[in-house]
């Protein structure tokens, strides 16, 4: 699966096979970092950050 450089929370959740609330939990606990887009309401997660988290997760 080819990932875009910036992902929505839903895309990140789908890729990690977790729920959006789990992604929100990762963001709150600083396990994963999100970046706000201009306008301040929309956030995106960098592909590199998502893949780094995936490498740290137990199998």
mmCIF file as Biopython writes it, N, C-alpha, C and O atoms, coordinates in Angstrom:
data_model
#
loop_
_atom_site.group_PDB
_atom_site.id
_atom_site.type_symbol
_atom_site.label_atom_id
_atom_site.label_alt_id
_atom_site.label_comp_id
_atom_site.label_asym_id
_atom_site.label_entity_id
_atom_site.label_seq_id
_atom_site.pdbx_PDB_ins_code
_atom_site.Cartn_x
_atom_site.Cartn_y
_atom_site.Cartn_z
_atom_site.occupancy
_atom_site.B_iso_or_equiv
_atom_site.auth_seq_id
_atom_site.auth_asym_id
_atom_site.pdbx_PDB_model_num
ATOM 1   N N  . UNK A ? 1  ? 0.853   -1.188 0.000  1.0 0.0 1  A 1 
ATOM 2   C CA . UNK A ? 1  ? 0.000   0.000  0.000  1.0 0.0 1  A 1 
ATOM 3   C C  . UNK A ? 1  ? 0.889   1.237  0.000  1.0 0.0 1  A 1 
ATOM 4   O O  . UNK A ? 1  ? 1.731   1.392  0.884  1.0 0.0 1  A 1 
ATOM 5   N N  . UNK A ? 2  ? 0.716   2.089  -0.949 1.0 0.0 2  A 1 
ATOM 6   C CA . UNK A ? 2  ? 1.472   3.330  -1.033 1.0 0.0 2  A 1 
ATOM 7   C C  . UNK A ? 2  ? 0.761   4.401  -0.210 1.0 0.0 2  A 1 
ATOM 8   O O  . UNK A ? 2  ? -0.442  4.613  -0.360 1.0 0.0 2  A 1 
ATOM 9   N N  . UNK A ? 3  ? 1.512   5.070  0.655  1.0 0.0 3  A 1 
ATOM 10  C CA . UNK A ? 3  ? 0.934   6.093  1.516  1.0 0.0 3  A 1 
ATOM 11  C C  . UNK A ? 3  ? 1.297   7.478  1.027  1.0 0.0 3  A 1 
ATOM 12  O O  . UNK A ? 3  ? 2.408   7.694  0.544  1.0 0.0 3  A 1 
ATOM 13  N N  . UNK A ? 4  ? 0.368   8.424  1.146  1.0 0.0 4  A 1 
ATOM 14  C CA . UNK A ? 4  ? 0.716   9.817  0.839  1.0 0.0 4  A 1 
ATOM 15  C C  . UNK A ? 4  ? 1.651   10.360 1.924  1.0 0.0 4  A 1 
ATOM 16  O O  . UNK A ? 4  ? 1.803   9.741  2.977  1.0 0.0 4  A 1 
ATOM 17  N N  . UNK A ? 5  ? 2.270   11.500 1.672  1.0 0.0 5  A 1 
ATOM 18  C CA . UNK A ? 5  ? 3.175   12.098 2.649  1.0 0.0 5  A 1 
ATOM 19  C C  . UNK A ? 5  ? 2.447   12.545 3.910  1.0 0.0 5  A 1 
ATOM 20  O O  . UNK A ? 5  ? 2.998   12.453 5.008  1.0 0.0 5  A 1 
ATOM 21  N N  . UNK A ? 6  ? 1.210   13.030 3.765  1.0 0.0 6  A 1 
ATOM 22  C CA . UNK A ? 6  ? 0.405   13.470 4.904  1.0 0.0 6  A 1 
ATOM 23  C C  . UNK A ? 6  ? -0.896  12.687 4.917  1.0 0.0 6  A 1 
ATOM 24  O O  . UNK A ? 6  ? -1.564  12.564 3.890  1.0 0.0 6  A 1 
ATOM 25  N N  . UNK A ? 7  ? -1.256  12.158 6.085  1.0 0.0 7  A 1 
ATOM 26  C CA . UNK A ? 7  ? -2.448  11.326 6.205  1.0 0.0 7  A 1 
ATOM 27  C C  . UNK A ? 7  ? -3.448  11.941 7.167  1.0 0.0 7  A 1 
ATOM 28  O O  . UNK A ? 7  ? -3.083  12.659 8.097  1.0 0.0 7  A 1 
ATOM 29  N N  . UNK A ? 8  ? -4.705  11.646 6.926  1.0 0.0 8  A 1 
ATOM 30  C CA . UNK A ? 8  ? -5.749  12.025 7.875  1.0 0.0 8  A 1 
ATOM 31  C C  . UNK A ? 8  ? -5.699  11.026 9.037  1.0 0.0 8  A 1 
ATOM 32  O O  . UNK A ? 8  ? -5.026  9.998  8.961  1.0 0.0 8  A 1 
ATOM 33  N N  . UNK A ? 9  ? -6.417  11.345 10.097 1.0 0.0 9  A 1 
ATOM 34  C CA . UNK A ? 9  ? -6.495  10.414 11.221 1.0 0.0 9  A 1 
ATOM 35  C C  . UNK A ? 9  ? -7.118  9.095  10.770 1.0 0.0 9  A 1 
ATOM 36  O O  . UNK A ? 9  ? -6.668  8.025  11.180 1.0 0.0 9  A 1 
ATOM 37  N N  . UNK A ? 10 ? -8.134  9.163  9.941  1.0 0.0 10 A 1 
ATOM 38  C CA . UNK A ? 10 ? -8.794  7.955  9.439  1.0 0.0 10 A 1 
ATOM 39  C C  . UNK A ? 10 ? -7.822  7.103  8.636  1.0 0.0 10 A 1 
ATOM 40  O O  . UNK A ? 10 ? -7.768  5.886  8.817  1.0 0.0 10 A 1 
ATOM 41  N N  . UNK A ? 11 ? -7.048  7.735  7.745  1.0 0.0 11 A 1 
ATOM 42  C CA . UNK A ? 11 ? -6.077  6.980  6.945  1.0 0.0 11 A 1 
ATOM 43  C C  . UNK A ? 11 ? -5.034  6.315  7.841  1.0 0.0 11 A 1 
ATOM 44  O O  . UNK A ? 11 ? -4.673  5.157  7.634  1.0 0.0 11 A 1 
ATOM 45  N N  . UNK A ? 12 ? -4.554  7.059  8.839  1.0 0.0 12 A 1 
ATOM 46  C CA . UNK A ? 12 ? -3.566  6.508  9.768  1.0 0.0 12 A 1 
ATOM 47  C C  . UNK A ? 12 ? -4.162  5.335  10.542 1.0 0.0 12 A 1 
ATOM 48  O O  . UNK A ? 12 ? -3.510  4.305  10.712 1.0 0.0 12 A 1 
ATOM 49  N N  . UNK A ? 13 ? -5.392  5.490  11.006 1.0 0.0 13 A 1 
ATOM 50  C CA . UNK A ? 13 ? -6.066  4.421  11.750 1.0 0.0 13 A 1 
ATOM 51  C C  . UNK A ? 13 ? -6.246  3.185  10.877 1.0 0.0 13 A 1 
ATOM 52  O O  . UNK A ? 13 ? -5.992  2.066  11.323 1.0 0.0 13 A 1 
ATOM 53  N N  . UNK A ? 14 ? -6.678  3.381  9.654  1.0 0.0 14 A 1 
ATOM 54  C CA . UNK A ? 14 ? -6.864  2.257  8.736  1.0 0.0 14 A 1 
ATOM 55  C C  . UNK A ? 14 ? -5.540  1.534  8.486  1.0 0.0 14 A 1 
ATOM 56  O O  . UNK A ? 14 ? -5.493  0.304  8.472  1.0 0.0 14 A 1 
ATOM 57  N N  . UNK A ? 15 ? -4.478  2.293  8.291  1.0 0.0 15 A 1 
ATOM 58  C CA . UNK A ? 15 ? -3.182  1.681  8.002  1.0 0.0 15 A 1 
ATOM 59  C C  . UNK A ? 15 ? -2.683  0.867  9.193  1.0 0.0 15 A 1 
ATOM 60  O O  . UNK A ? 15 ? -2.147  -0.228 9.017  1.0 0.0 15 A 1 
ATOM 61  N N  . UNK A ? 16 ? -2.859  1.403  10.416 1.0 0.0 16 A 1 
ATOM 62  C CA . UNK A ? 16 ? -2.407  0.698  11.614 1.0 0.0 16 A 1 
ATOM 63  C C  . UNK A ? 16 ? -3.420  -0.340 12.098 1.0 0.0 16 A 1 
ATOM 64  O O  . UNK A ? 16 ? -3.142  -1.095 13.030 1.0 0.0 16 A 1 
ATOM 65  N N  . UNK A ? 17 ? -4.596  -0.375 11.463 1.0 0.0 17 A 1 
ATOM 66  C CA . UNK A ? 17 ? -5.684  -1.268 11.840 1.0 0.0 17 A 1 
ATOM 67  C C  . UNK A ? 17 ? -6.115  -1.038 13.286 1.0 0.0 17 A 1 
ATOM 68  O O  . UNK A ? 17 ? -6.283  -1.975 14.066 1.0 0.0 17 A 1 
ATOM 69  N N  . UNK A ? 18 ? -6.287  0.243  13.613 1.0 0.0 18 A 1 
ATOM 70  C CA . UNK A ? 18 ? -6.800  0.660  14.920 1.0 0.0 18 A 1 
ATOM 71  C C  . UNK A ? 18 ? -7.943  1.640  14.663 1.0 0.0 18 A 1 
ATOM 72  O O  . UNK A ? 18 ? -8.225  1.990  13.516 1.0 0.0 18 A 1 
ATOM 73  N N  . UNK A ? 19 ? -8.597  2.077  15.736 1.0 0.0 19 A 1 
ATOM 74  C CA . UNK A ? 19 ? -9.694  3.030  15.594 1.0 0.0 19 A 1 
ATOM 75  C C  . UNK A ? 19 ? -9.174  4.469  15.609 1.0 0.0 19 A 1 
ATOM 76  O O  . UNK A ? 19 ? -8.049  4.727  16.036 1.0 0.0 19 A 1 
ATOM 77  N N  . UNK A ? 20 ? -10.001 5.394  15.141 1.0 0.0 20 A 1 
ATOM 78  C CA . UNK A ? 20 ? -9.652  6.813  15.201 1.0 0.0 20 A 1 
ATOM 79  C C  . UNK A ? 20 ? -9.463  7.260  16.659 1.0 0.0 20 A 1 
ATOM 80  O O  . UNK A ? 20 ? -8.540  8.027  16.936 1.0 0.0 20 A 1 
ATOM 81  N N  . UNK A ? 21 ? -10.318 6.800  17.611 1.0 0.0 21 A 1 
ATOM 82  C CA . UNK A ? 21 ? -10.046 7.167  19.008 1.0 0.0 21 A 1 
ATOM 83  C C  . UNK A ? 21 ? -8.670  6.703  19.501 1.0 0.0 21 A 1 
ATOM 84  O O  . UNK A ? 21 ? -8.053  7.368  20.334 1.0 0.0 21 A 1 
ATOM 85  N N  . UNK A ? 22 ? -8.191  5.570  18.989 1.0 0.0 22 A 1 
ATOM 86  C CA . UNK A ? 22 ? -6.840  5.124  19.354 1.0 0.0 22 A 1 
ATOM 87  C C  . UNK A ? 22 ? -5.803  6.086  18.802 1.0 0.0 22 A 1 
ATOM 88  O O  . UNK A ? 22 ? -4.838  6.411  19.494 1.0 0.0 22 A 1 
ATOM 89  N N  . UNK A ? 23 ? -5.981  6.548  17.577 1.0 0.0 23 A 1 
ATOM 90  C CA . UNK A ? 23 ? -5.072  7.545  17.002 1.0 0.0 23 A 1 
ATOM 91  C C  . UNK A ? 23 ? -5.110  8.811  17.849 1.0 0.0 23 A 1 
ATOM 92  O O  . UNK A ? 23 ? -4.062  9.386  18.145 1.0 0.0 23 A 1 
ATOM 93  N N  . UNK A ? 24 ? -6.307  9.252  18.244 1.0 0.0 24 A 1 
ATOM 94  C CA . UNK A ? 24 ? -6.422  10.435 19.098 1.0 0.0 24 A 1 
ATOM 95  C C  . UNK A ? 24 ? -5.689  10.221 20.424 1.0 0.0 24 A 1 
ATOM 96  O O  . UNK A ? 24 ? -5.047  11.137 20.938 1.0 0.0 24 A 1 
ATOM 97  N N  . UNK A ? 25 ? -5.786  9.022  20.966 1.0 0.0 25 A 1 
ATOM 98  C CA . UNK A ? 25 ? -5.075  8.694  22.199 1.0 0.0 25 A 1 
ATOM 99  C C  . UNK A ? 25 ? -3.561  8.775  21.982 1.0 0.0 25 A 1 
ATOM 100 O O  . UNK A ? 25 ? -2.848  9.327  22.821 1.0 0.0 25 A 1 
ATOM 101 N N  . UNK A ? 26 ? -3.066  8.236  20.874 1.0 0.0 26 A 1 
ATOM 102 C CA . UNK A ? 26 ? -1.640  8.327  20.551 1.0 0.0 26 A 1 
ATOM 103 C C  . UNK A ? 26 ? -1.203  9.787  20.448 1.0 0.0 26 A 1 
ATOM 104 O O  . UNK A ? 26 ? -0.119  10.149 20.903 1.0 0.0 26 A 1 
ATOM 105 N N  . UNK A ? 27 ? -2.043  10.613 19.855 1.0 0.0 27 A 1 
ATOM 106 C CA . UNK A ? 27 ? -1.711  12.034 19.706 1.0 0.0 27 A 1 
ATOM 107 C C  . UNK A ? 27 ? -1.685  12.730 21.063 1.0 0.0 27 A 1 
ATOM 108 O O  . UNK A ? 27 ? -0.776  13.511 21.345 1.0 0.0 27 A 1 
ATOM 109 N N  . UNK A ? 28 ? -2.683  12.449 21.904 1.0 0.0 28 A 1 
ATOM 110 C CA . UNK A ? 28 ? -2.739  13.057 23.244 1.0 0.0 28 A 1 
ATOM 111 C C  . UNK A ? 28 ? -1.541  12.660 24.096 1.0 0.0 28 A 1 
ATOM 112 O O  . UNK A ? 28 ? -1.014  13.470 24.858 1.0 0.0 28 A 1 
ATOM 113 N N  . UNK A ? 29 ? -1.116  11.406 23.960 1.0 0.0 29 A 1 
ATOM 114 C CA . UNK A ? 29 ? -0.006  10.895 24.764 1.0 0.0 29 A 1 
ATOM 115 C C  . UNK A ? 29 ? 1.352   11.145 24.106 1.0 0.0 29 A 1 
ATOM 116 O O  . UNK A ? 29 ? 2.379   10.696 24.614 1.0 0.0 29 A 1 
ATOM 117 N N  . UNK A ? 30 ? 1.361   11.856 22.985 1.0 0.0 30 A 1 
ATOM 118 C CA . UNK A ? 30 ? 2.587   12.183 22.242 1.0 0.0 30 A 1 
ATOM 119 C C  . UNK A ? 30 ? 3.327   10.946 21.737 1.0 0.0 30 A 1 
ATOM 120 O O  . UNK A ? 30 ? 4.546   10.967 21.566 1.0 0.0 30 A 1 
ATOM 121 N N  . UNK A ? 31 ? 2.585   9.883  21.504 1.0 0.0 31 A 1 
ATOM 122 C CA . UNK A ? 31 ? 3.155   8.694  20.880 1.0 0.0 31 A 1 
ATOM 123 C C  . UNK A ? 31 ? 3.275   8.931  19.379 1.0 0.0 31 A 1 
ATOM 124 O O  . UNK A ? 31 ? 4.164   8.395  18.718 1.0 0.0 31 A 1 
ATOM 125 N N  . UNK A ? 32 ? 2.370   9.738  18.864 1.0 0.0 32 A 1 
ATOM 126 C CA . UNK A ? 32 ? 2.316   10.098 17.449 1.0 0.0 32 A 1 
ATOM 127 C C  . UNK A ? 32 ? 2.140   11.604 17.386 1.0 0.0 32 A 1 
ATOM 128 O O  . UNK A ? 32 ? 1.485   12.193 18.245 1.0 0.0 32 A 1 
ATOM 129 N N  . UNK A ? 33 ? 2.714   12.219 16.385 1.0 0.0 33 A 1 
ATOM 130 C CA . UNK A ? 33 ? 2.637   13.674 16.249 1.0 0.0 33 A 1 
ATOM 131 C C  . UNK A ? 33 ? 1.761   14.047 15.061 1.0 0.0 33 A 1 
ATOM 132 O O  . UNK A ? 33 ? 1.818   13.421 14.002 1.0 0.0 33 A 1 
ATOM 133 N N  . UNK A ? 34 ? 0.951   15.081 15.262 1.0 0.0 34 A 1 
ATOM 134 C CA . UNK A ? 34 ? 0.101   15.595 14.184 1.0 0.0 34 A 1 
ATOM 135 C C  . UNK A ? 34 ? 0.501   17.028 13.888 1.0 0.0 34 A 1 
ATOM 136 O O  . UNK A ? 34 ? 1.028   17.732 14.749 1.0 0.0 34 A 1 
ATOM 137 N N  . UNK A ? 35 ? 0.248   17.445 12.672 1.0 0.0 35 A 1 
ATOM 138 C CA . UNK A ? 35 ? 0.592   18.789 12.218 1.0 0.0 35 A 1 
ATOM 139 C C  . UNK A ? 35 ? -0.684  19.479 11.770 1.0 0.0 35 A 1 
ATOM 140 O O  . UNK A ? 35 ? -1.461  18.922 10.994 1.0 0.0 35 A 1 
ATOM 141 N N  . UNK A ? 36 ? -0.899  20.691 12.258 1.0 0.0 36 A 1 
ATOM 142 C CA . UNK A ? 36 ? -2.086  21.458 11.867 1.0 0.0 36 A 1 
ATOM 143 C C  . UNK A ? 36 ? -1.847  22.119 10.518 1.0 0.0 36 A 1 
ATOM 144 O O  . UNK A ? 36 ? -0.779  22.675 10.262 1.0 0.0 36 A 1 
ATOM 145 N N  . UNK A ? 37 ? -2.849  22.049 9.671  1.0 0.0 37 A 1 
ATOM 146 C CA . UNK A ? 37 ? -2.793  22.716 8.383  1.0 0.0 37 A 1 
ATOM 147 C C  . UNK A ? 37 ? -3.212  24.171 8.562  1.0 0.0 37 A 1 
ATOM 148 O O  . UNK A ? 37 ? -3.855  24.508 9.556  1.0 0.0 37 A 1 
ATOM 149 N N  . UNK A ? 38 ? -2.861  25.027 7.623  1.0 0.0 38 A 1 
ATOM 150 C CA . UNK A ? 38 ? -3.289  26.423 7.727  1.0 0.0 38 A 1 
ATOM 151 C C  . UNK A ? 38 ? -4.805  26.496 7.948  1.0 0.0 38 A 1 
ATOM 152 O O  . UNK A ? 38 ? -5.573  25.792 7.292  1.0 0.0 38 A 1 
ATOM 153 N N  . UNK A ? 39 ? -5.209  27.335 8.857  1.0 0.0 39 A 1 
ATOM 154 C CA . UNK A ? 39 ? -6.608  27.425 9.237  1.0 0.0 39 A 1 
ATOM 155 C C  . UNK A ? 39 ? -6.811  26.849 10.628 1.0 0.0 39 A 1 
ATOM 156 O O  . UNK A ? 39 ? -7.753  27.219 11.329 1.0 0.0 39 A 1 
ATOM 157 N N  . UNK A ? 40 ? -5.913  25.929 11.031 1.0 0.0 40 A 1 
ATOM 158 C CA . UNK A ? 40 ? -5.875  25.434 12.384 1.0 0.0 40 A 1 
ATOM 159 C C  . UNK A ? 40 ? -6.788  24.295 12.775 1.0 0.0 40 A 1 
ATOM 160 O O  . UNK A ? 40 ? -6.600  23.711 13.842 1.0 0.0 40 A 1 
ATOM 161 N N  . UNK A ? 41 ? -7.781  23.950 11.947 1.0 0.0 41 A 1 
ATOM 162 C CA . UNK A ? 41 ? -8.718  22.897 12.352 1.0 0.0 41 A 1 
ATOM 163 C C  . UNK A ? 41 ? -8.316  21.523 11.852 1.0 0.0 41 A 1 
ATOM 164 O O  . UNK A ? 41 ? -8.501  20.530 12.557 1.0 0.0 41 A 1 
ATOM 165 N N  . UNK A ? 42 ? -7.778  21.451 10.668 1.0 0.0 42 A 1 
ATOM 166 C CA . UNK A ? 42 ? -7.423  20.161 10.094 1.0 0.0 42 A 1 
ATOM 167 C C  . UNK A ? 42 ? -6.022  19.753 10.525 1.0 0.0 42 A 1 
ATOM 168 O O  . UNK A ? 42 ? -5.093  20.560 10.509 1.0 0.0 42 A 1 
ATOM 169 N N  . UNK A ? 43 ? -5.884  18.487 10.910 1.0 0.0 43 A 1 
ATOM 170 C CA . UNK A ? 43 ? -4.562  17.974 11.261 1.0 0.0 43 A 1 
ATOM 171 C C  . UNK A ? 43 ? -4.215  16.822 10.334 1.0 0.0 43 A 1 
ATOM 172 O O  . UNK A ? 43 ? -5.087  16.119 9.822  1.0 0.0 43 A 1 
ATOM 173 N N  . UNK A ? 44 ? -2.939  16.654 10.136 1.0 0.0 44 A 1 
ATOM 174 C CA . UNK A ? 44 ? -2.433  15.557 9.326  1.0 0.0 44 A 1 
ATOM 175 C C  . UNK A ? 44 ? -1.263  14.909 10.049 1.0 0.0 44 A 1 
ATOM 176 O O  . UNK A ? 44 ? -0.597  15.535 10.873 1.0 0.0 44 A 1 
ATOM 177 N N  . UNK A ? 45 ? -1.030  13.660 9.728  1.0 0.0 45 A 1 
ATOM 178 C CA . UNK A ? 45 ? 0.049   12.886 10.324 1.0 0.0 45 A 1 
ATOM 179 C C  . UNK A ? 45 ? 1.038   12.556 9.221  1.0 0.0 45 A 1 
ATOM 180 O O  . UNK A ? 45 ? 0.659   12.070 8.155  1.0 0.0 45 A 1 
ATOM 181 N N  . UNK A ? 46 ? 2.303   12.824 9.487  1.0 0.0 46 A 1 
ATOM 182 C CA . UNK A ? 46 ? 3.324   12.545 8.474  1.0 0.0 46 A 1 
ATOM 183 C C  . UNK A ? 46 ? 3.535   11.042 8.322  1.0 0.0 46 A 1 
ATOM 184 O O  . UNK A ? 46 ? 3.523   10.297 9.302  1.0 0.0 46 A 1 
ATOM 185 N N  . UNK A ? 47 ? 3.725   10.620 7.100  1.0 0.0 47 A 1 
ATOM 186 C CA . UNK A ? 47 ? 3.967   9.209  6.800  1.0 0.0 47 A 1 
ATOM 187 C C  . UNK A ? 47 ? 5.172   8.688  7.572  1.0 0.0 47 A 1 
ATOM 188 O O  . UNK A ? 47 ? 5.135   7.577  8.102  1.0 0.0 47 A 1 
ATOM 189 N N  . UNK A ? 48 ? 6.246   9.483  7.641  1.0 0.0 48 A 1 
ATOM 190 C CA . UNK A ? 48 ? 7.461   9.057  8.335  1.0 0.0 48 A 1 
ATOM 191 C C  . UNK A ? 48 ? 7.182   8.781  9.814  1.0 0.0 48 A 1 
ATOM 192 O O  . UNK A ? 48 ? 7.703   7.817  10.375 1.0 0.0 48 A 1 
ATOM 193 N N  . UNK A ? 49 ? 6.363   9.626  10.443 1.0 0.0 49 A 1 
ATOM 194 C CA . UNK A ? 49 ? 6.020   9.442  11.853 1.0 0.0 49 A 1 
ATOM 195 C C  . UNK A ? 49 ? 5.197   8.168  12.044 1.0 0.0 49 A 1 
ATOM 196 O O  . UNK A ? 49 ? 5.400   7.434  13.011 1.0 0.0 49 A 1 
ATOM 197 N N  . UNK A ? 50 ? 4.283   7.913  11.137 1.0 0.0 50 A 1 
ATOM 198 C CA . UNK A ? 50 ? 3.446   6.723  11.220 1.0 0.0 50 A 1 
ATOM 199 C C  . UNK A ? 50 ? 4.290   5.460  11.047 1.0 0.0 50 A 1 
ATOM 200 O O  . UNK A ? 50 ? 4.122   4.495  11.793 1.0 0.0 50 A 1 
ATOM 201 N N  . UNK A ? 51 ? 5.177   5.462  10.086 1.0 0.0 51 A 1 
ATOM 202 C CA . UNK A ? 51 ? 6.025   4.294  9.858  1.0 0.0 51 A 1 
ATOM 203 C C  . UNK A ? 51 ? 6.986   4.063  11.017 1.0 0.0 51 A 1 
ATOM 204 O O  . UNK A ? 51 ? 7.269   2.916  11.362 1.0 0.0 51 A 1 
ATOM 205 N N  . UNK A ? 52 ? 7.497   5.146  11.628 1.0 0.0 52 A 1 
ATOM 206 C CA . UNK A ? 52 ? 8.369   5.013  12.789 1.0 0.0 52 A 1 
ATOM 207 C C  . UNK A ? 52 ? 7.605   4.383  13.950 1.0 0.0 52 A 1 
ATOM 208 O O  . UNK A ? 52 ? 8.148   3.538  14.662 1.0 0.0 52 A 1 
ATOM 209 N N  . UNK A ? 53 ? 6.353   4.785  14.149 1.0 0.0 53 A 1 
ATOM 210 C CA . UNK A ? 53 ? 5.531   4.196  15.204 1.0 0.0 53 A 1 
ATOM 211 C C  . UNK A ? 53 ? 5.297   2.718  14.918 1.0 0.0 53 A 1 
ATOM 212 O O  . UNK A ? 53 ? 5.349   1.890  15.828 1.0 0.0 53 A 1 
ATOM 213 N N  . UNK A ? 54 ? 5.043   2.391  13.673 1.0 0.0 54 A 1 
ATOM 214 C CA . UNK A ? 54 ? 4.791   1.010  13.286 1.0 0.0 54 A 1 
ATOM 215 C C  . UNK A ? 54 ? 5.987   0.121  13.597 1.0 0.0 54 A 1 
ATOM 216 O O  . UNK A ? 54 ? 5.818   -1.024 14.017 1.0 0.0 54 A 1 
ATOM 217 N N  . UNK A ? 55 ? 7.194   0.641  13.393 1.0 0.0 55 A 1 
ATOM 218 C CA . UNK A ? 55 ? 8.411   -0.130 13.686 1.0 0.0 55 A 1 
ATOM 219 C C  . UNK A ? 55 ? 8.561   -0.406 15.179 1.0 0.0 55 A 1 
ATOM 220 O O  . UNK A ? 55 ? 9.150   -1.415 15.566 1.0 0.0 55 A 1 
ATOM 221 N N  . UNK A ? 56 ? 8.030   0.491  16.025 1.0 0.0 56 A 1 
ATOM 222 C CA . UNK A ? 56 ? 8.152   0.344  17.477 1.0 0.0 56 A 1 
ATOM 223 C C  . UNK A ? 56 ? 7.088   -0.575 18.069 1.0 0.0 56 A 1 
ATOM 224 O O  . UNK A ? 56 ? 7.246   -1.062 19.188 1.0 0.0 56 A 1 
ATOM 225 N N  . UNK A ? 57 ? 6.020   -0.815 17.337 1.0 0.0 57 A 1 
ATOM 226 C CA . UNK A ? 57 ? 4.913   -1.616 17.861 1.0 0.0 57 A 1 
ATOM 227 C C  . UNK A ? 57 ? 5.302   -3.100 17.883 1.0 0.0 57 A 1 
ATOM 228 O O  . UNK A ? 57 ? 5.945   -3.601 16.960 1.0 0.0 57 A 1 
ATOM 229 N N  . UNK A ? 58 ? 4.895   -3.793 18.961 1.0 0.0 58 A 1 
ATOM 230 C CA . UNK A ? 58 ? 5.156   -5.242 19.001 1.0 0.0 58 A 1 
ATOM 231 C C  . UNK A ? 58 ? 4.296   -5.971 17.969 1.0 0.0 58 A 1 
ATOM 232 O O  . UNK A ? 58 ? 3.207   -5.517 17.620 1.0 0.0 58 A 1 
ATOM 233 N N  . UNK A ? 59 ? 4.788   -7.075 17.501 1.0 0.0 59 A 1 
ATOM 234 C CA . UNK A ? 59 ? 4.062   -7.837 16.477 1.0 0.0 59 A 1 
ATOM 235 C C  . UNK A ? 59 ? 2.932   -8.625 17.044 1.0 0.0 59 A 1 
ATOM 236 O O  . UNK A ? 59 ? 2.229   -9.315 16.307 1.0 0.0 59 A 1 
#
